[in-house]
């Protein structure tokens, strides 16, 4: 199995098209976000797209470790079941507290794969000044 992509999203939908084939419509893909004030608790949604070759079992475990300045701030581990020869997705949600601006990195890896993790940054920006 292989991780194809991982993105922070506000939402997503699936739809069937001729073939039959499936489309994933993603909304609000982002890599940074502003907060109202600090401290702030974020609950970002990370969608991880995974493919499974025909000759694989389709069973694995996805681990996503969120780090800030090299320190683990959240972790999610969940089983993955994908039909061989198909594509699938996993939705990962974490609670991450920010006391100031900064970046967390979501390191995504499959337990049975020795490849380096796919790393996705999420930067928290300062509150927007209102006049």
C-alpha positions as CSV (number, residue, x, y, z in Angstrom):
1,X,0.0,0.0,0.0
2,X,1.1,3.6,-0.6
3,X,0.1,7.0,0.7
4,X,-0.6,9.2,-2.4
5,X,-1.5,12.5,-0.7
6,X,-2.5,14.0,2.6
7,X,-4.2,17.4,2.8
8,X,-5.9,19.5,5.5
9,X,-9.5,20.2,4.3
10,X,-12.6,21.9,5.4
11,X,-14.8,19.2,3.7
12,X,-15.1,16.6,1.0
13,X,-17.7,14.7,-1.0
14,X,-17.7,11.7,-3.2
15,X,-19.6,11.3,-6.5
16,X,-19.9,8.6,-9.1
17,X,-19.3,9.3,-12.7
18,X,-19.4,7.0,-15.8
19,X,-17.1,4.1,-15.7
20,X,-18.1,3.6,-12.9
21,X,-15.5,5.8,-11.4
22,X,-15.5,7.9,-8.2
23,X,-14.5,11.5,-7.8
24,X,-13.5,13.2,-4.6
25,X,-14.5,16.8,-4.4
26,X,-12.4,18.5,-1.7
27,X,-13.3,22.0,-0.3
28,X,-11.1,24.4,1.5
29,X,-7.7,22.7,1.2
30,X,-5.4,24.7,3.4
31,X,-1.9,24.7,4.9
32,X,-2.3,27.7,7.2
33,X,-5.1,29.3,9.3
34,X,-5.6,32.3,11.4
35,X,-7.1,32.1,14.9
36,X,-9.3,34.6,16.8
37,X,-7.0,34.6,19.9
38,X,-4.5,32.6,21.9
39,X,-4.6,30.0,23.3
40,X,-6.5,28.3,20.5
41,X,-7.6,24.7,20.2
42,X,-7.6,23.5,16.6
43,X,-9.3,20.3,15.4
44,X,-8.0,20.1,11.8
45,X,-9.3,17.4,9.4
46,X,-6.5,15.6,7.5
47,X,-7.6,13.4,4.6
48,X,-5.1,10.8,3.6
49,X,-5.4,9.1,0.2
50,X,-4.0,5.6,-0.1
51,X,-3.8,3.1,-2.9
52,X,-3.6,-0.7,-2.7
53,X,-2.0,-2.9,-5.4
54,X,-3.8,-5.9,-6.7
55,X,-1.3,-8.3,-5.0
56,X,-1.6,-6.8,-1.5
57,X,-3.9,-7.8,1.4
58,X,-5.5,-4.4,1.7
59,X,-5.0,-4.3,5.5
60,X,-2.6,-2.0,7.3
61,X,-2.4,0.6,10.0
62,X,-2.1,4.4,9.4
63,X,-0.1,6.4,11.9
64,X,-0.1,10.2,11.9
65,X,2.2,12.0,14.4
66,X,1.8,15.7,14.8
67,X,4.9,17.5,16.0
68,X,5.9,21.1,16.8
69,X,9.6,22.0,17.1
70,X,10.4,18.3,17.1
71,X,8.0,17.5,20.0
72,X,5.0,15.2,19.6
73,X,1.7,17.2,20.3
74,X,-0.8,14.6,19.0
75,X,-0.9,11.1,17.6
76,X,-3.5,9.1,15.7
77,X,-3.3,5.4,14.8
78,X,-6.1,3.6,13.0
79,X,-6.6,0.4,10.9
80,X,-6.8,0.8,7.1
81,X,-8.9,-1.6,5.0
82,X,-8.7,-1.1,1.2
83,X,-9.9,-3.5,-1.4
84,X,-6.9,-4.7,-3.4
85,X,-6.5,-2.9,-6.7
86,X,-8.5,0.1,-5.4
87,X,-7.9,3.5,-3.8
88,X,-9.2,4.6,-0.4
89,X,-9.0,7.3,2.2
90,X,-8.7,7.8,5.9
91,X,-9.9,10.9,7.8
92,X,-7.6,11.9,10.7
93,X,-8.7,14.4,13.3
94,X,-6.5,15.7,16.1
95,X,-6.9,18.3,18.9
96,X,-3.9,20.6,18.9
97,X,-3.4,23.5,21.3
98,X,-1.6,26.6,20.1
99,X,-0.4,29.3,22.6
100,X,1.3,31.3,19.9
101,X,1.8,31.3,16.1
102,X,3.7,28.3,14.8
103,X,3.7,25.2,12.6
104,X,2.9,21.6,13.3
105,X,3.9,18.8,11.0
106,X,1.7,15.8,10.4
107,X,3.9,12.9,9.6
108,X,1.8,10.2,7.9
109,X,3.1,6.6,7.5
110,X,1.7,3.1,7.0
111,X,3.0,0.5,9.5
112,X,4.0,-2.1,7.0
113,X,5.9,0.3,4.7
114,X,9.5,1.3,5.3
115,X,9.2,4.5,3.2
116,X,9.9,7.9,4.9
117,X,6.6,9.5,6.2
118,X,4.7,12.0,4.1
119,X,4.9,15.2,6.0
120,X,2.2,17.9,5.8
121,X,2.7,21.3,7.5
122,X,-0.1,23.4,9.2
123,X,0.8,26.9,10.2
124,X,-1.2,28.9,12.6
125,X,-1.1,32.7,11.9
126,X,-1.7,35.5,14.3
127,X,-5.2,36.8,14.9
128,X,-6.4,39.2,12.2
129,X,-6.5,42.7,13.6
130,X,-9.9,44.3,13.5
131,X,-10.4,48.1,13.6
